[in-house]
Amino acid sequence: MTGQTKRVLITGAGGFIGGFLVAEALSRGYETWAAVRATTNRRFLTDERIRFIELDFTNPDTLRDTLNRHIEQHGTWHAVVHNLGLTKATNYLEFEQVNFGYLRSLVETLRELNALPENFLLMSSLSVMGPGDEVNYTPFKPTDVPLPNTRYGTSKLKAETFLQSQPDLGWTIFRCTGVYGPHERDYYLMLKSIKTGFDFTVGFKRQMLTFIYVRDLAEAVFNAIERGPLRKAYFISEPRGYTQAEFRKLACRMLNKRFVIPVKCPLWVVNAVCHAAQWIANITSRPSTLNPDKYHILKQRNWLCDTSDAQRDFGFNPKYDLERGLTETIEWYRAAGWL
């Protein structure tokens, strides 16, 4: 990066992916602004070069005042990485409010303040595509029409559609597959289960899984930003898929487990458990990891996707395959005392 130092705003900076986005931005010399809430845990945001801004998306007037003060004092951001999102909720309105509503509020407020960035990158999800081809396992293609079958995927697609409708905004969309790496918790639970000797899988039909290591994702984000607004949606994944057995085999070797019992749960059992968990979540008003939305995600057999557009347009070429990524991730879990 040459010339003046460029400023980037990263929303959702306190989350798993956000911390790595912040680190990548700093490594490239950006003036890096981490958008957080007052209650955000900053355990992984300790670099003294990080500049923090507290944004309250629940209050439009407060959001506008905060952004206005920032712009008057520090200038506009050259790029925004909107990484803020909700992956579990008790109802669709929560998904829509956070995944779509907060995005719209940010864009419209920046426009009102005449502060739209040169490039706005939205972290979306492969879930916008729906179940795909579960007969021939054809990878999702950029020309495929999104048909989400989850509330989460629907809210993400609504955010994408809004962004694509903004004629005065340079945008790029990343449809990410399963993101894993140090201090991520969902895949950690899978690894913890395998370490105890059990690998729980859903359904009996072959499932093709795809992954992207978080450091590769962070690098791809800024490679795309530095190519300028691309005005396209990209699938972001390691170029190959894995079966659950392949994942288990890699994990066993790294965890020094000689014997693990694969436990296959029938779909109807998983469906019943997810609905029961949702019922409890509705009563307690606390979202559950297992819910009907999650059931559709667990049920999906084909997560393969075509990343050729990303390879061509901004040189997307993941450095980490699953073996290398899991090795580094498990080393971190061990050092942190998680495993």
NORBEL-V516415 format. One record per helix or strand. SS is the DSSP state (@ for helix, = for strand). FROM is the first residue (numbers start at 1). TO is the last residue. If there is no record, write none. Layout:
[[SS;FROM;TO] [SS;FROM;TO]]
//
This chain:
[[=;7;11] [@;16;27] [=;31;36] [=;51;54] [@;60;74] [=;79;82] [@;92;112] [=;119;125] [@;126;129] [=;140;140] [@;151;164] [=;171;176] [=;178;180] [@;186;196] [=;198;202] [=;208;209] [=;211;213] [@;214;226] [=;233;236] [=;242;242] [@;244;255] [=;261;265] [@;267;284] [@;292;299] [=;302;302] [=;305;305] [@;308;314] [@;322;335]]
//
